Amino acid sequence: MITIKPFVFNGFMVNTYLLFDETREAIIVDAACSDEREEEHLENFLETNSLKLVHNINTHCHIDHILGNAFIEDRYGIRPEYHPANEPFLLRAKELGASYGYTLSRIPDPGSFLHDGEMIRWGGSSLKVIYTPGHADGSCSLYNQEQGFVLTGDVLFRDSIGRTDFPTGDFDLLMKSIREKLFTLPDDTVIYPGHGPETEIGYEKRNNPFIM
C-alpha cells in the first residue's frame, strides 16, 4: 500500500509529495525544496523512515516545481523525469529563478522522459502517467487506480484550475484535459494538487466554478 507524505516547500507553497510502500522504496514528485532547511527536512524524513529514493518525477517544469532537482541528484544520484515537452522551460530556468530570488546551481539532465499512458514503477507500486496539458506543455497527472488517487500538479486544484497566462498555457486545452482525462476518473478519486488542499474528482465536478 502506498503512503503519501506531503511537504510544502519554497515561497510558492508547492506541494512536494513523497510516495512509498512497504518495500521502503520511495519516489518524490515535484521536488521543490529550495534551501538547506527544506532539504534537511526532506532528508531527515527519508532517513528516519529508512526509505530508498528511486525516482524524481516532475509533473511539469515550471520554476517553482523544480527547485530541488539539483539537490536530489547531488544527494541521491537520481535525475529528474518529466514529459519531453517541458524542455523549453528549462532553458530559462536559471534566469527565471533569479528573478524570483532563487539561485539554481545547475539544471540536471533528465534521467528519462515520461510519456502518456506509461507506468512509473517502484517497490510493489505504480502510477500511470496521464498527459494533461493546458496549464503548460508537458504537464502530466499521475494516477493510481488501486488506491484511487491522482496527483494533478498545477492542472486542477480544490475550487480552482491552473493558470493559463504563462507561456504555452491554453485555457481550451486545459478544459479538455480536465474534462476528458481527469473527470473520467471515478468521483471518489482523491486529488493531490500541486498547491493547496486535497479534494476529490466528484467534488470538483459539482463545485469548481472555473470548469466550463
C-alpha positions as CSV (number, residue, x, y, z in Angstrom):
1,M,0.0,0.0,0.0
2,I,1.3,3.5,-0.9
3,T,1.8,6.0,1.8
4,I,1.7,9.7,0.7
5,K,3.7,12.2,2.7
6,P,3.2,15.8,1.6
7,F,5.7,18.7,2.2
8,V,5.1,22.3,1.4
9,F,8.2,23.9,0.1
10,N,9.5,27.4,-1.1
11,G,7.8,30.7,-1.3
12,F,5.3,29.5,-3.9
13,M,4.0,26.9,-1.4
14,V,4.5,24.0,-3.7
15,N,3.2,20.6,-2.6
16,T,6.0,18.1,-2.8
17,Y,4.9,14.5,-2.4
18,L,6.9,11.5,-1.2
19,L,5.3,8.2,-2.0
20,F,6.5,4.9,-0.5
21,D,5.3,1.4,0.2
22,E,6.1,-1.5,2.5
23,T,9.3,-2.3,0.4
24,R,10.7,1.1,1.7
25,E,11.3,2.3,-1.8
26,A,10.1,5.8,-2.5
27,I,9.6,8.3,-5.2
28,I,9.4,12.1,-5.0
29,V,7.0,14.2,-7.0
30,D,7.8,17.9,-7.7
31,A,11.0,18.2,-5.6
32,A,10.5,21.9,-4.7
33,C,12.9,22.2,-1.7
34,S,14.7,25.5,-2.1
35,D,17.1,25.9,0.9
36,E,19.1,23.9,3.4
37,R,16.3,23.8,6.0
38,E,13.8,22.3,3.5
39,E,16.5,19.9,2.2
40,E,17.3,18.7,5.7
41,H,13.6,18.3,6.5
42,L,13.2,16.0,3.5
43,E,16.4,14.2,4.1
44,N,15.6,13.6,7.7
45,F,12.2,12.1,6.8
46,L,13.8,9.7,4.4
47,E,16.5,8.6,6.8
48,T,14.1,8.3,9.8
49,N,11.8,6.1,7.9
50,S,14.6,4.0,6.2
51,L,13.4,5.0,2.7
52,K,15.3,4.5,-0.5
53,L,14.6,7.1,-3.1
54,V,14.4,5.7,-6.6
55,H,12.6,8.2,-8.8
56,N,12.3,12.0,-9.0
57,I,9.2,12.9,-11.0
58,N,8.2,16.4,-12.2
59,T,4.5,16.9,-13.1
60,H,5.8,19.9,-15.1
61,C,8.9,22.1,-15.1
62,H,7.8,25.5,-14.0
63,I,10.4,27.0,-11.8
64,D,8.6,26.6,-8.5
65,H,8.3,22.8,-9.0
66,I,12.0,22.1,-9.9
67,L,14.0,24.0,-7.3
68,G,15.1,20.8,-5.6
69,N,16.1,18.7,-8.6
70,A,19.8,19.5,-8.3
71,F,19.8,18.6,-4.6
72,I,18.1,15.3,-5.3
73,E,20.7,14.4,-7.9
74,D,23.6,15.6,-5.7
75,R,22.4,13.8,-2.6
76,Y,20.8,10.6,-4.0
77,G,22.2,10.3,-7.6
78,I,18.7,10.5,-9.1
79,R,18.0,12.6,-12.2
80,P,14.5,14.1,-12.8
81,E,11.9,12.5,-15.1
82,Y,9.4,14.6,-16.9
83,H,7.5,14.8,-20.2
84,P,9.8,15.9,-23.1
85,A,7.6,19.0,-23.9
86,N,8.9,20.5,-20.7
87,E,12.4,21.0,-22.1
88,P,11.9,24.7,-23.3
89,F,11.1,25.7,-19.7
90,L,14.5,24.5,-18.5
91,L,16.4,26.7,-20.9
92,R,15.4,29.8,-19.0
93,A,15.1,28.2,-15.5
94,K,18.2,29.8,-14.0
95,E,17.3,33.3,-15.3
96,L,13.7,33.0,-14.2
97,G,14.7,31.6,-10.8
98,A,17.0,34.5,-10.2
99,S,14.1,36.9,-11.0
100,Y,12.2,35.4,-8.0
101,G,15.3,35.4,-5.7
102,Y,16.2,31.7,-6.2
103,T,19.7,30.6,-7.2
104,L,19.8,27.4,-9.2
105,S,23.3,26.0,-9.2
106,R,22.6,23.9,-12.3
107,I,19.8,22.2,-14.2
108,P,20.2,18.4,-14.1
109,D,19.9,16.4,-17.3
110,P,16.8,14.2,-17.4
111,G,17.1,10.7,-16.3
112,S,14.3,9.7,-18.7
113,F,11.2,11.2,-20.3
114,L,7.7,10.4,-19.3
115,H,5.0,9.6,-21.9
116,D,1.2,9.4,-21.8
117,G,0.0,6.0,-20.6
118,E,3.3,4.7,-19.3
119,M,3.7,3.3,-15.8
120,I,6.1,4.6,-13.2
121,R,7.1,1.6,-11.0
122,W,8.9,1.3,-7.7
123,G,8.8,-1.3,-5.0
124,G,5.4,-3.0,-5.3
125,S,3.7,0.1,-6.5
126,S,3.0,2.1,-9.7
127,L,1.5,5.3,-11.1
128,K,0.0,5.8,-14.6
129,V,1.2,8.9,-16.5
130,I,-1.8,10.9,-17.9
131,Y,-0.8,13.7,-20.2
132,T,-2.8,16.8,-19.2
133,P,-1.5,19.9,-20.9
134,G,-3.2,23.3,-20.8
135,H,-1.5,24.9,-17.8
136,A,1.7,24.3,-19.6
137,D,3.0,22.0,-22.3
138,G,4.3,18.8,-20.8
139,S,2.0,18.8,-17.8
140,C,1.3,15.3,-16.5
141,S,-1.0,13.9,-13.9
142,L,-0.1,10.7,-12.0
143,Y,-2.9,8.1,-11.3
144,N,-3.1,5.1,-9.0
145,Q,-6.3,3.2,-9.7
146,E,-5.9,0.7,-6.9
147,Q,-6.0,3.2,-4.1
148,G,-8.0,5.8,-6.0
149,F,-5.8,8.9,-6.1
150,V,-4.3,11.2,-8.7
151,L,-1.5,13.8,-8.4
152,T,-2.5,16.7,-10.7
153,G,0.4,19.2,-10.5
154,D,-1.0,22.6,-11.4
155,V,-3.8,21.3,-13.7
156,L,-6.6,21.1,-11.1
157,F,-7.0,22.4,-7.6
158,R,-9.7,22.5,-5.0
159,D,-12.2,25.0,-6.3
160,S,-9.7,26.2,-8.9
161,I,-7.7,25.4,-12.0
162,G,-4.2,26.1,-13.3
163,R,-3.3,29.4,-14.7
164,T,-3.2,29.7,-18.5
165,D,-1.5,33.1,-18.9
166,F,2.1,31.6,-18.8
167,P,3.9,30.6,-22.0
168,T,2.2,27.5,-23.6
169,G,-0.8,28.0,-21.4
170,D,-4.1,27.3,-23.2
171,F,-7.5,27.6,-21.5
172,D,-9.4,25.5,-24.0
173,L,-6.8,22.7,-23.9
174,L,-6.8,22.8,-20.1
175,M,-10.6,22.3,-20.1
176,K,-10.2,19.4,-22.5
177,S,-7.5,17.8,-20.2
178,I,-9.7,18.2,-17.1
179,R,-12.9,17.0,-18.7
180,E,-11.5,14.2,-20.9
181,K,-8.6,13.0,-18.7
182,L,-9.5,13.8,-15.1
183,F,-13.2,14.0,-14.9
184,T,-13.5,10.5,-16.4
185,L,-11.9,9.1,-13.3
186,P,-14.2,7.8,-10.5
187,D,-15.8,10.5,-8.5
188,D,-14.2,9.3,-5.2
189,T,-10.7,9.6,-6.7
190,V,-8.7,11.8,-4.3
191,I,-6.8,14.7,-5.9
192,Y,-3.4,15.7,-4.6
193,P,-2.7,19.0,-6.3
194,G,0.5,21.0,-6.8
195,H,-0.7,23.7,-4.4
196,G,-3.4,23.8,-1.7
197,P,-5.5,21.2,0.0
198,E,-6.7,17.8,-1.2
199,T,-10.0,17.4,-2.9
200,E,-12.0,14.8,-5.0
201,I,-13.0,14.4,-8.6
202,G,-16.7,14.3,-7.8
203,Y,-16.4,17.4,-5.6
204,E,-14.7,19.4,-8.4
205,K,-17.3,18.2,-11.0
206,R,-20.1,19.6,-8.8
207,N,-18.4,22.7,-7.3
208,N,-15.5,24.0,-9.3
209,P,-16.6,27.4,-10.6
210,F,-13.9,27.5,-13.3
211,I,-14.9,24.4,-15.2
212,M,-16.7,25.3,-18.4
